[in-house]
Amino acid sequence: MSSTSVPPLVLLLLACAPRQEAPPATEGARNTEIANAAITLERTACFAGCPVYRVEVSPEGVITFEGRAHVRELGVATARVSPDRVRGLVSELDKAGYFALAGRYTAGEPVCGRYATDLPTTITSVQLGDRTKRVEHDHGCGNAPRALAVLEQRIDEVLGSSRWTGP
């Protein structure tokens, strides 16, 4: 082995080492958008006594819950979540295609498909920088993307809505 050659073990370790790529030029602006993001979720009544409430979170992680009917806690309650959790949730929603969804999955809309009555509607909105998206999702619409219901559930999970809505 010459004095300028690198031992195979060192080469293997270097090849497996994590690499840090330079962030794209727009990443700083993207991080600012995510840092200023806000999310709301509202669930409406149904025939069977579904929980009726509205929950929102600010970029700073302040959660405001308003229980309206069929929930453990009626009225307004507040809590906190870390701003990192808010940014992570917004990023998750963005990557999942939230901003590409239709604005309405309700009876009479072409994207609704077969319709079943007496189910609740979930209204979500996300503000990300200068983009704002609002999606109205009547759960009676047979053709609404399954991913939308998953995203709605994810918002509830991250914001801890069950502490106010009950099991």
C-alpha positions as CSV (number, residue, x, y, z in Angstrom):
1,M,0.0,0.0,0.0
2,S,1.4,3.4,-1.0
3,S,1.4,6.4,1.3
4,T,-1.3,8.1,-0.7
5,S,-3.8,5.2,-0.9
6,V,-6.7,5.2,1.5
7,P,-7.4,1.9,3.4
8,P,-10.6,0.1,2.2
9,L,-12.3,0.4,5.6
10,V,-12.0,4.2,5.6
11,L,-13.5,4.3,2.1
12,L,-16.4,2.2,3.3
13,L,-17.0,4.4,6.3
14,L,-16.9,7.5,4.1
15,A,-19.3,6.0,1.6
16,C,-21.8,5.3,4.3
17,A,-21.5,8.6,6.1
18,P,-24.6,10.8,5.9
19,R,-24.3,13.7,3.4
20,Q,-25.6,17.1,4.0
21,E,-26.7,18.8,0.8
22,A,-26.9,22.5,0.5
23,P,-30.5,23.7,0.9
24,P,-32.1,24.9,-2.3
25,A,-32.2,28.7,-2.6
26,T,-35.9,28.8,-1.9
27,E,-35.7,26.8,1.3
28,G,-35.4,29.9,3.5
29,A,-38.6,31.4,2.1
30,R,-40.3,28.0,2.5
31,N,-39.2,27.8,6.1
32,T,-40.6,31.3,6.7
33,E,-44.0,30.2,5.1
34,I,-44.1,27.1,7.4
35,A,-43.2,29.1,10.4
36,N,-46.2,31.4,9.8
37,A,-48.7,28.6,9.1
38,A,-52.0,28.2,10.8
39,I,-54.6,25.4,10.7
40,T,-58.3,25.1,11.5
41,L,-60.6,22.1,11.6
42,E,-64.4,22.2,12.1
43,R,-66.7,19.3,12.5
44,T,-70.4,19.7,12.0
45,A,-73.5,17.9,13.2
46,C,-74.9,14.6,11.9
47,F,-78.1,12.6,12.4
48,A,-76.4,10.3,15.0
49,G,-75.1,13.0,17.4
50,C,-71.5,13.4,16.1
51,P,-69.1,15.7,18.0
52,V,-69.6,19.3,16.9
53,Y,-66.5,21.5,17.4
54,R,-63.9,23.8,15.9
55,V,-60.2,23.7,16.7
56,E,-57.4,25.9,15.4
57,V,-53.7,26.3,16.0
58,S,-51.6,29.4,15.6
59,P,-48.0,29.4,14.2
60,E,-46.9,29.8,17.9
61,G,-48.7,26.6,18.9
62,V,-51.7,28.1,20.7
63,I,-54.6,25.7,20.3
64,T,-58.1,27.1,20.6
65,F,-61.0,24.6,20.9
66,E,-64.6,25.5,20.8
67,G,-67.0,22.7,21.8
68,R,-70.5,23.2,20.4
69,A,-72.4,19.9,20.9
70,H,-71.8,16.2,21.7
71,V,-68.3,16.8,23.2
72,R,-66.9,16.3,26.7
73,E,-66.2,20.0,27.0
74,L,-68.6,22.7,25.8
75,G,-67.3,26.2,25.2
76,V,-63.8,27.5,24.6
77,A,-60.6,25.8,25.9
78,T,-57.0,26.4,25.1
79,A,-53.8,24.5,25.1
80,R,-50.3,24.6,23.6
81,V,-48.3,22.5,21.2
82,S,-44.8,23.2,20.2
83,P,-44.3,25.4,17.1
84,D,-42.3,22.5,15.7
85,R,-45.3,20.3,15.8
86,V,-47.3,22.9,14.0
87,R,-44.6,23.3,11.3
88,G,-44.4,19.5,11.0
89,L,-48.1,19.1,10.6
90,V,-48.3,21.9,7.9
91,S,-45.4,20.3,6.1
92,E,-47.1,16.9,6.3
93,L,-50.4,18.4,4.9
94,D,-48.5,20.1,2.1
95,K,-46.5,17.0,1.1
96,A,-49.7,14.9,1.1
97,G,-51.2,17.3,-1.5
98,Y,-53.7,19.2,0.6
99,F,-53.3,22.3,-1.6
100,A,-54.2,20.3,-4.7
101,L,-57.5,19.0,-3.3
102,A,-60.8,20.3,-4.6
103,G,-62.3,23.0,-2.4
104,R,-65.6,21.2,-1.9
105,Y,-66.6,17.6,-1.6
106,T,-70.3,18.2,-1.1
107,A,-73.6,17.1,-2.5
108,G,-74.1,18.3,-6.1
109,E,-70.4,18.8,-6.8
110,P,-69.0,16.7,-9.6
111,V,-66.2,15.3,-7.4
112,C,-68.7,14.1,-4.8
113,G,-70.0,10.9,-6.6
114,R,-72.5,8.8,-4.8
115,Y,-74.0,10.6,-1.9
116,A,-75.3,9.4,1.5
117,T,-77.3,11.8,3.7
118,D,-77.0,12.5,7.4
119,L,-73.2,12.4,7.7
120,P,-71.1,15.1,9.2
121,T,-69.0,17.7,7.3
122,T,-65.4,18.5,8.1
123,I,-64.1,21.9,7.1
124,T,-60.4,22.4,7.2
125,S,-58.2,25.4,6.3
126,V,-54.5,25.8,6.1
127,Q,-52.7,29.1,5.7
128,L,-49.1,28.7,4.4
129,G,-47.4,31.9,3.6
130,D,-49.6,33.7,1.1
131,R,-51.4,30.5,0.2
132,T,-54.7,29.7,1.9
133,K,-56.7,26.6,1.2
134,R,-60.1,25.7,2.6
135,V,-61.7,22.2,2.0
136,E,-65.3,21.4,2.8
137,H,-65.7,17.6,3.1
138,D,-69.2,16.2,3.5
139,H,-68.5,12.6,4.6
140,G,-71.5,11.5,2.6
141,C,-69.5,12.0,-0.7
142,G,-68.4,8.6,-1.9
143,N,-65.7,9.9,-4.2
144,A,-63.9,12.2,-1.7
145,P,-60.3,11.1,-1.5
146,R,-59.7,8.7,1.5
147,A,-56.5,10.7,2.1
148,L,-58.6,13.7,3.0
149,A,-60.2,11.9,6.0
150,V,-56.8,10.7,7.1
151,L,-55.4,14.3,7.0
152,E,-58.4,15.5,9.0
153,Q,-57.8,12.8,11.6
154,R,-54.1,13.7,11.7
155,I,-55.0,17.4,12.5
156,D,-57.1,16.1,15.4
157,E,-54.3,13.8,16.6
158,V,-51.6,16.5,16.6
159,L,-53.8,19.1,18.2
160,G,-55.1,16.6,20.8
161,S,-58.8,17.3,20.2
162,S,-59.8,14.1,22.0
163,R,-58.9,15.7,25.4
164,W,-62.0,17.9,24.8
165,T,-64.2,15.7,22.6
166,G,-64.0,12.5,24.6
167,P,-63.3,8.9,23.5
